[in-house]
Amino acid sequence: MRSISPVRRRALLAAAGLCLAAVFGVSHAAAPLQAVASFSILGDIVREVGGEDVNVSTLVGPDGDAHEYEPTPGDAKKLSAAGVLFVNGLDFETWMPRLAKSSGFSGQTVVASKGVKPRKFAEAGGEHHHDDHDHDHDHDDDHGHGDKHGHHHHGDADPHAWQDLSNGVIYARNVAEGLAAADPARADAYRQRAQAYIARLQALDAEVRKTFAAIPAERRKVVTSHDAFGYFGDAYGVAFIPAMGVSTDAEPSAGDVARIIEQVKRERVPAVFVENISSPRLVQQIARETGAKVGGTLYSDALSKPGQPGATYLEMFEWNVRQLAAALQP
């Protein structure tokens, strides 16, 4: 067997080394960025913008209630391995600081709602008079009970900003910039995907405005389980009367329920809706006592499970609009 000269051996080894470096270099560059999103709606936006370049884990999953969420050891593990964390902000994830601390998370945190004009609960329209009750019950917070409407969970700002598609555009831009900062090598891809996604959000926004403009203003009134649709109402001209406050774990008093029933009768509110994260009992009681129609399920704080209507942010919005428009038509 002919021996290989030392010079040729060095050349072959160098070539093999370059091949390995190329293989591992490409593999390294192509490894997806590990991202965590606090809840399913935000997780879907991150997936749309991140595409195949990002591996997204969601903490509060489909049909999950972020208001009552208790983080698990598995969540801490997900977060400790992530390079970037996406949160809604506006005090939506009151449990997140504890989780981030216990997980030892050291990546970047991106607040998706940055730049949104927050809707204040005290400014909420309609006759539910949040502020009338809040001031009467301020002393409850001192004892840890919170007021009837659950505002102690979120402060004054309504966190459900994604319920206005123009805010969804802000979320998508913030997600793109967050991904670009965490993974500069693919910044252009993130921004291009965000632009394509934003075009879809804006097209749907225009459709939604047209849909509700065609329904007489006096018909555009709805009862929902909890106070999650304020941004939707402000953007698209629908008055939402929440049976509960902002928090799904805040039980309304008999007096609150009686007031809502009286308002539904007085204003001839045509429909009441249950949400995918709430118990239907209260809404069904209001429908029984007023004769208002029970509409379909609305998706408020969480997407549906895959294969059901509302499995993505855009599908969720389209579904909610169809349900509301069908129930409110004269």
DRENDO-1510 file (C-alpha; in Angstrom, 1 decimal, always signed):
<recs>
REC; n; res; u; v; w
REC; 1; MET; +0.0; +0.0; +0.0 .
REC; 2; ARG; +1.4; +3.3; -1.1 .
REC; 3; SER; +2.1; +5.7; +1.8 .
REC; 4; ILE; +0.7; +9.3; +1.7 .
REC; 5; SER; +3.3; +12.0; +1.8 .
REC; 6; PRO; +3.3; +14.3; +4.9 .
REC; 7; VAL; +2.4; +17.3; +2.7 .
REC; 8; ARG; -0.5; +15.5; +1.1 .
REC; 9; ARG; -1.7; +14.2; +4.5 .
REC; 10; ARG; -1.7; +17.8; +5.9 .
REC; 11; ALA; -3.6; +19.0; +2.8 .
REC; 12; LEU; -6.3; +16.3; +3.2 .
REC; 13; LEU; -6.7; +16.9; +6.9 .
REC; 14; ALA; -7.1; +20.7; +6.3 .
REC; 15; ALA; -9.7; +20.0; +3.6 .
REC; 16; ALA; -11.6; +17.7; +5.9 .
REC; 17; GLY; -11.4; +20.3; +8.7 .
REC; 18; LEU; -12.8; +22.9; +6.3 .
REC; 19; CYS; -15.7; +20.6; +5.3 .
REC; 20; LEU; -16.5; +19.9; +9.0 .
REC; 21; ALA; -16.3; +23.6; +9.8 .
REC; 22; ALA; -18.6; +24.4; +6.9 .
REC; 23; VAL; -21.1; +21.7; +8.0 .
REC; 24; PHE; -21.1; +22.7; +11.7 .
REC; 25; GLY; -21.1; +26.4; +10.8 .
REC; 26; VAL; -24.2; +26.1; +8.6 .
REC; 27; SER; -25.9; +23.9; +11.3 .
REC; 28; HIS; -25.1; +26.5; +13.9 .
REC; 29; ALA; -26.4; +29.3; +11.9 .
REC; 30; ALA; -29.6; +27.5; +11.1 .
REC; 31; ALA; -30.4; +26.5; +14.7 .
REC; 32; PRO; -33.7; +28.1; +15.5 .
REC; 33; LEU; -33.8; +30.9; +18.2 .
REC; 34; GLN; -35.5; +29.6; +21.4 .
REC; 35; ALA; -38.4; +31.9; +22.3 .
REC; 36; VAL; -41.1; +31.8; +25.0 .
REC; 37; ALA; -44.4; +33.7; +24.8 .
REC; 38; SER; -46.6; +34.2; +27.8 .
REC; 39; PHE; -49.9; +33.2; +26.3 .
REC; 40; SER; -51.3; +31.6; +23.1 .
REC; 41; ILE; -52.4; +34.7; +21.2 .
REC; 42; LEU; -48.9; +36.3; +21.5 .
REC; 43; GLY; -47.3; +32.9; +20.8 .
REC; 44; ASP; -49.1; +32.8; +17.4 .
REC; 45; ILE; -47.9; +36.3; +16.5 .
REC; 46; VAL; -44.3; +35.3; +17.4 .
REC; 47; ARG; -44.7; +32.2; +15.2 .
REC; 48; GLU; -46.0; +34.2; +12.2 .
REC; 49; VAL; -43.1; +36.7; +12.4 .
REC; 50; GLY; -40.4; +34.2; +13.4 .
REC; 51; GLY; -41.3; +31.5; +10.9 .
REC; 52; GLU; -38.9; +28.6; +10.7 .
REC; 53; ASP; -36.1; +30.6; +12.3 .
REC; 54; VAL; -37.8; +30.5; +15.8 .
REC; 55; ASN; -38.9; +27.7; +18.0 .
REC; 56; VAL; -41.8; +29.1; +20.1 .
REC; 57; SER; -43.0; +27.7; +23.4 .
REC; 58; THR; -46.2; +29.1; +25.0 .
REC; 59; LEU; -46.8; +29.2; +28.7 .
REC; 60; VAL; -50.6; +29.7; +28.9 .
REC; 61; GLY; -51.9; +27.5; +26.1 .
REC; 62; PRO; -55.2; +27.3; +24.1 .
REC; 63; ASP; -58.3; +27.9; +26.1 .
REC; 64; GLY; -56.1; +28.7; +29.1 .
REC; 65; ASP; -56.9; +31.6; +31.5 .
REC; 66; ALA; -53.9; +33.8; +32.1 .
REC; 67; HIS; -55.8; +35.6; +35.0 .
REC; 68; GLU; -55.8; +32.4; +37.1 .
REC; 69; TYR; -52.6; +30.8; +35.8 .
REC; 70; GLU; -50.1; +29.1; +38.1 .
REC; 71; PRO; -46.7; +28.5; +36.5 .
REC; 72; THR; -45.3; +25.0; +36.6 .
REC; 73; PRO; -41.7; +23.7; +37.0 .
REC; 74; GLY; -41.9; +22.8; +33.3 .
REC; 75; ASP; -42.5; +26.5; +32.5 .
REC; 76; ALA; -39.4; +27.5; +34.5 .
REC; 77; LYS; -37.4; +24.9; +32.5 .
REC; 78; LYS; -38.7; +26.3; +29.2 .
REC; 79; LEU; -37.8; +29.8; +30.2 .
REC; 80; SER; -34.3; +29.0; +31.4 .
REC; 81; ALA; -33.5; +27.6; +28.0 .
REC; 82; ALA; -34.9; +30.6; +26.0 .
REC; 83; GLY; -33.0; +33.4; +24.5 .
REC; 84; VAL; -36.0; +35.8; +24.4 .
REC; 85; LEU; -39.3; +36.1; +26.3 .
REC; 86; PHE; -42.4; +37.8; +24.9 .
REC; 87; VAL; -44.9; +39.2; +27.3 .
REC; 88; ASN; -48.1; +41.3; +26.8 .
REC; 89; GLY; -47.3; +43.8; +29.5 .
REC; 90; LEU; -49.9; +46.2; +30.9 .
REC; 91; ASP; -49.9; +44.0; +34.1 .
REC; 92; PHE; -51.5; +41.1; +32.3 .
REC; 93; GLU; -48.9; +38.5; +33.5 .
REC; 94; THR; -48.8; +39.3; +37.2 .
REC; 95; TRP; -47.2; +35.9; +37.8 .
REC; 96; MET; -44.3; +36.4; +35.3 .
REC; 97; PRO; -41.7; +38.2; +37.6 .
REC; 98; ARG; -41.8; +35.3; +40.0 .
REC; 99; LEU; -41.4; +32.8; +37.2 .
REC; 100; ALA; -38.6; +34.7; +35.5 .
REC; 101; LYS; -36.7; +34.9; +38.8 .
REC; 102; SER; -37.1; +31.3; +39.7 .
REC; 103; SER; -36.1; +30.1; +36.2 .
REC; 104; GLY; -32.9; +32.1; +36.2 .
REC; 105; PHE; -33.9; +33.5; +32.8 .
REC; 106; SER; -31.1; +35.7; +31.5 .
REC; 107; GLY; -32.3; +36.4; +27.9 .
REC; 108; GLN; -34.1; +39.5; +26.5 .
REC; 109; THR; -37.7; +40.4; +27.5 .
REC; 110; VAL; -39.9; +42.0; +24.8 .
REC; 111; VAL; -43.1; +43.8; +25.8 .
REC; 112; ALA; -45.4; +43.3; +22.9 .
REC; 113; SER; -47.8; +46.1; +23.9 .
REC; 114; LYS; -45.1; +48.8; +24.0 .
REC; 115; GLY; -46.4; +51.9; +22.1 .
REC; 116; VAL; -50.1; +50.9; +22.5 .
REC; 117; LYS; -52.3; +53.7; +23.9 .
REC; 118; PRO; -53.6; +51.9; +27.0 .
REC; 119; ARG; -57.4; +52.0; +27.6 .
REC; 120; LYS; -58.1; +52.9; +31.2 .
REC; 121; PHE; -60.9; +51.0; +32.9 .
REC; 122; ALA; -62.3; +54.3; +34.4 .
REC; 123; GLU; -62.7; +55.6; +30.8 .
REC; 124; ALA; -64.7; +52.6; +29.7 .
REC; 125; GLY; -68.0; +53.6; +28.1 .
REC; 126; GLY; -71.4; +52.1; +28.6 .
REC; 127; GLU; -73.4; +52.0; +31.7 .
REC; 128; HIS; -71.4; +49.5; +33.7 .
REC; 129; HIS; -69.8; +52.3; +35.6 .
REC; 130; HIS; -66.6; +50.6; +36.6 .
REC; 131; ASP; -65.4; +53.8; +38.4 .
REC; 132; ASP; -68.6; +54.1; +40.5 .
REC; 133; HIS; -67.9; +50.7; +42.1 .
REC; 134; ASP; -64.1; +50.9; +42.2 .
REC; 135; HIS; -64.1; +53.9; +44.5 .
REC; 136; ASP; -66.7; +52.4; +46.8 .
REC; 137; HIS; -64.6; +49.3; +47.2 .
REC; 138; ASP; -61.0; +50.7; +47.4 .
REC; 139; HIS; -60.7; +49.6; +51.0 .
REC; 140; ASP; -61.1; +45.9; +49.9 .
REC; 141; ASP; -57.6; +46.0; +48.4 .
REC; 142; ASP; -56.1; +46.7; +51.8 .
REC; 143; HIS; -57.5; +43.3; +53.0 .
REC; 144; GLY; -56.3; +41.4; +49.9 .
REC; 145; HIS; -59.8; +40.8; +48.6 .
REC; 146; GLY; -59.7; +43.2; +45.7 .
REC; 147; ASP; -62.8; +45.0; +44.3 .
REC; 148; LYS; -65.7; +43.3; +42.6 .
REC; 149; HIS; -64.2; +43.9; +39.2 .
REC; 150; GLY; -60.9; +42.4; +39.8 .
REC; 151; HIS; -58.9; +45.5; +38.9 .
REC; 152; HIS; -56.4; +44.8; +41.7 .
REC; 153; HIS; -54.9; +42.3; +39.2 .
REC; 154; HIS; -54.1; +44.8; +36.5 .
REC; 155; GLY; -54.1; +48.3; +37.9 .
REC; 156; ASP; -56.0; +50.9; +35.8 .
REC; 157; ALA; -54.9; +49.8; +32.4 .
REC; 158; ASP; -56.9; +47.3; +30.4 .
REC; 159; PRO; -54.4; +44.7; +29.2 .
REC; 160; HIS; -56.5; +43.2; +26.4 .
REC; 161; ALA; -55.0; +45.5; +23.7 .
REC; 162; TRP; -54.8; +42.7; +21.1 .
REC; 163; GLN; -58.6; +43.0; +20.7 .
REC; 164; ASP; -58.0; +45.9; +18.3 .
REC; 165; LEU; -56.3; +44.8; +15.2 .
REC; 166; SER; -54.4; +48.1; +14.9 .
REC; 167; ASN; -52.8; +47.2; +18.2 .
REC; 168; GLY; -52.1; +43.7; +16.7 .
REC; 169; VAL; -50.0; +45.6; +14.1 .
REC; 170; ILE; -48.0; +47.2; +17.0 .
REC; 171; TYR; -47.5; +43.8; +18.6 .
REC; 172; ALA; -46.2; +42.4; +15.3 .
REC; 173; ARG; -43.7; +45.3; +14.9 .
REC; 174; ASN; -42.5; +44.9; +18.5 .
REC; 175; VAL; -42.1; +41.1; +18.0 .
REC; 176; ALA; -40.0; +41.7; +14.8 .
REC; 177; GLU; -37.7; +44.2; +16.5 .
REC; 178; GLY; -37.4; +41.9; +19.6 .
REC; 179; LEU; -36.4; +38.9; +17.3 .
REC; 180; ALA; -34.0; +41.1; +15.3 .
REC; 181; ALA; -32.3; +42.3; +18.5 .
REC; 182; ALA; -32.0; +38.7; +19.9 .
REC; 183; ASP; -30.9; +37.2; +16.5 .
REC; 184; PRO; -29.3; +40.0; +14.3 .
REC; 185; ALA; -28.2; +37.6; +11.6 .
REC; 186; ARG; -31.8; +37.0; +10.6 .
REC; 187; ALA; -33.2; +40.5; +11.3 .
REC; 188; ASP; -34.2; +41.1; +7.7 .
REC; 189; ALA; -36.2; +37.9; +7.5 .
REC; 190; TYR; -38.1; +38.8; +10.7 .
REC; 191; ARG; -38.9; +42.3; +9.4 .
REC; 192; GLN; -40.0; +41.0; +6.0 .
REC; 193; ARG; -42.3; +38.4; +7.6 .
REC; 194; ALA; -43.7; +41.0; +9.9 .
REC; 195; GLN; -44.6; +43.3; +7.0 .
REC; 196; ALA; -46.4; +40.5; +5.2 .
REC; 197; TYR; -48.3; +39.6; +8.4 .
REC; 198; ILE; -49.2; +43.3; +9.1 .
REC; 199; ALA; -50.7; +43.6; +5.6 .
REC; 200; ARG; -53.1; +40.7; +6.5 .
REC; 201; LEU; -53.9; +42.3; +9.9 .
REC; 202; GLN; -54.7; +45.7; +8.2 .
REC; 203; ALA; -56.8; +44.0; +5.5 .
REC; 204; LEU; -58.9; +42.2; +8.2 .
REC; 205; ASP; -59.2; +45.4; +10.2 .
REC; 206; ALA; -60.7; +47.2; +7.2 .
REC; 207; GLU; -63.2; +44.3; +6.8 .
REC; 208; VAL; -64.2; +44.4; +10.4 .
REC; 209; ARG; -64.9; +48.1; +10.4 .
REC; 210; LYS; -67.1; +47.7; +7.3 .
REC; 211; THR; -69.0; +44.8; +8.9 .
REC; 212; PHE; -70.0; +46.7; +12.0 .
REC; 213; ALA; -70.7; +50.0; +10.2 .
REC; 214; ALA; -73.4; +48.1; +8.4 .
REC; 215; ILE; -75.2; +47.2; +11.6 .
REC; 216; PRO; -77.4; +49.9; +13.2 .
REC; 217; ALA; -75.7; +51.6; +16.2 .
REC; 218; GLU; -78.6; +50.8; +18.6 .
REC; 219; ARG; -78.1; +47.0; +17.8 .
REC; 220; ARG; -74.4; +47.1; +18.6 .
REC; 221; LYS; -74.7; +46.1; +22.3 .
REC; 222; VAL; -73.5; +42.8; +23.8 .
REC; 223; VAL; -73.1; +41.1; +27.2 .
REC; 224; THR; -69.9; +39.1; +27.6 .
REC; 225; SER; -68.5; +37.1; +30.5 .
REC; 226; HIS; -65.6; +39.4; +31.6 .
REC; 227; ASP; -64.2; +42.8; +30.6 .
REC; 228; ALA; -62.0; +41.7; +27.8 .
REC; 229; PHE; -63.5; +43.4; +24.7 .
REC; 230; GLY; -63.0; +47.1; +25.6 .
REC; 231; TYR; -60.4; +47.8; +22.9 .
REC; 232; PHE; -62.6; +45.9; +20.4 .
REC; 233; GLY; -65.6; +48.0; +21.4 .
REC; 234; ASP; -63.7; +51.3; +21.1 .
REC; 235; ALA; -62.2; +50.4; +17.7 .
REC; 236; TYR; -65.3; +48.9; +16.0 .
REC; 237; GLY; -68.2; +50.7; +17.7 .
REC; 238; VAL; -69.7; +47.9; +19.7 .
REC; 239; ALA; -70.8; +48.4; +23.4 .
REC; 240; PHE; -69.7; +45.5; +25.6 .
REC; 241; ILE; -71.3; +45.0; +29.0 .
REC; 242; PRO; -69.2; +42.6; +31.1 .
REC; 243; ALA; -71.0; +40.4; +33.5 .
REC; 244; MET; -67.7; +40.2; +35.6 .
REC; 245; GLY; -64.9; +42.6; +35.8 .
REC; 246; VAL; -61.5; +42.2; +34.1 .
REC; 247; SER; -60.6; +39.2; +36.1 .
REC; 248; THR; -62.3; +35.9; +35.5 .
REC; 249; ASP; -61.8; +34.9; +39.1 .
REC; 250; ALA; -63.9; +37.8; +40.4 .
REC; 251; GLU; -67.4; +36.7; +41.1 .
REC; 252; PRO; -70.0; +39.4; +40.6 .
REC; 253; SER; -72.5; +40.1; +43.4 .
REC; 254; ALA; -76.2; +39.5; +43.2 .
REC; 255; GLY; -76.6; +43.3; +42.9 .
REC; 256; ASP; -74.2; +43.5; +39.9 .
REC; 257; VAL; -76.1; +40.7; +38.1 .
REC; 258; ALA; -79.5; +42.4; +38.9 .
REC; 259; ARG; -78.1; +45.7; +37.5 .
REC; 260; ILE; -76.9; +44.0; +34.3 .
REC; 261; ILE; -80.3; +42.2; +33.8 .
REC; 262; GLU; -82.1; +45.5; +34.2 .
REC; 263; GLN; -79.7; +47.2; +31.7 .
REC; 264; VAL; -80.2; +44.5; +29.1 .
REC; 265; LYS; -84.0; +44.8; +29.4 .
REC; 266; ARG; -83.9; +48.6; +29.4 .
REC; 267; GLU; -81.6; +48.9; +26.4 .
REC; 268; ARG; -82.9; +45.9; +24.6 .
REC; 269; VAL; -79.5; +44.3; +24.3 .
REC; 270; PRO; -79.9; +41.7; +21.6 .
REC; 271; ALA; -77.3; +39.1; +22.6 .
REC; 272; VAL; -75.1; +37.6; +25.4 .
REC; 273; PHE; -71.9; +35.7; +24.7 .
REC; 274; VAL; -69.8; +33.2; +26.6 .
REC; 275; GLU; -66.0; +33.2; +26.3 .
REC; 276; ASN; -63.8; +30.1; +25.8 .
REC; 277; ILE; -62.1; +30.8; +29.2 .
REC; 278; SER; -65.2; +31.4; +31.3 .
REC; 279; SER; -68.1; +29.4; +32.9 .
REC; 280; PRO; -71.3; +29.8; +30.9 .
REC; 281; ARG; -73.6; +29.8; +33.9 .
REC; 282; LEU; -73.8; +33.6; +34.5 .
REC; 283; VAL; -74.3; +34.5; +30.9 .
REC; 284; GLN; -77.0; +31.8; +30.6 .
REC; 285; GLN; -78.8; +33.2; +33.6 .
REC; 286; ILE; -78.8; +36.7; +32.1 .
REC; 287; ALA; -80.2; +35.3; +28.8 .
REC; 288; ARG; -82.9; +33.4; +30.6 .
REC; 289; GLU; -84.1; +36.4; +32.6 .
REC; 290; THR; -84.0; +38.9; +29.7 .
REC; 291; GLY; -84.8; +36.9; +26.6 .
REC; 292; ALA; -81.6; +38.0; +25.0 .
REC; 293; LYS; -80.2; +35.6; +22.5 .
REC; 294; VAL; -77.2; +33.5; +23.5 .
REC; 295; GLY; -74.6; +34.0; +20.8 .
REC; 296; GLY; -71.7; +31.6; +20.0 .
REC; 297; THR; -68.5; +31.3; +22.0 .
REC; 298; LEU; -66.1; +34.3; +21.8 .
REC; 299; TYR; -62.3; +33.9; +22.1 .
REC; 300; SER; -61.0; +36.6; +24.4 .
REC; 301; ASP; -57.7; +35.9; +26.2 .
REC; 302; ALA; -56.8; +32.6; +24.5 .
REC; 303; LEU; -56.9; +30.9; +21.2 .
REC; 304; SER; -58.9; +27.7; +20.6 .
REC; 305; LYS; -57.2; +24.3; +20.4 .
REC; 306; PRO; -55.8; +23.4; +16.9 .
REC; 307; GLY; -58.5; +22.3; +14.5 .
REC; 308; GLN; -61.2; +24.5; +16.1 .
REC; 309; PRO; -62.2; +27.9; +15.0 .
REC; 310; GLY; -59.9; +30.5; +16.5 .
REC; 311; ALA; -56.7; +28.5; +16.5 .
REC; 312; THR; -54.7; +31.6; +15.3 .
REC; 313; TYR; -55.0; +35.3; +16.1 .
REC; 314; LEU; -56.4; +36.1; +12.6 .
REC; 315; GLU; -58.9; +33.1; +12.8 .
REC; 316; MET; -59.9; +34.1; +16.3 .
REC; 317; PHE; -60.7; +37.6; +15.2 .
REC; 318; GLU; -62.6; +36.5; +12.1 .
REC; 319; TRP; -64.6; +34.0; +14.2 .
REC; 320; ASN; -65.5; +36.6; +16.9 .
REC; 321; VAL; -66.6; +39.1; +14.2 .
REC; 322; ARG; -68.8; +36.5; +12.5 .
REC; 323; GLN; -70.5; +35.5; +15.8 .
REC; 324; LEU; -71.1; +39.0; +16.9 .
REC; 325; ALA; -72.4; +40.2; +13.5 .
REC; 326; ALA; -74.8; +37.3; +13.1 .
REC; 327; ALA; -76.3; +37.9; +16.6 .
REC; 328; LEU; -76.6; +41.7; +16.2 .
REC; 329; GLN; -78.1; +41.8; +12.7 .
REC; 330; PRO; -81.7; +43.2; +12.8 .
</recs>
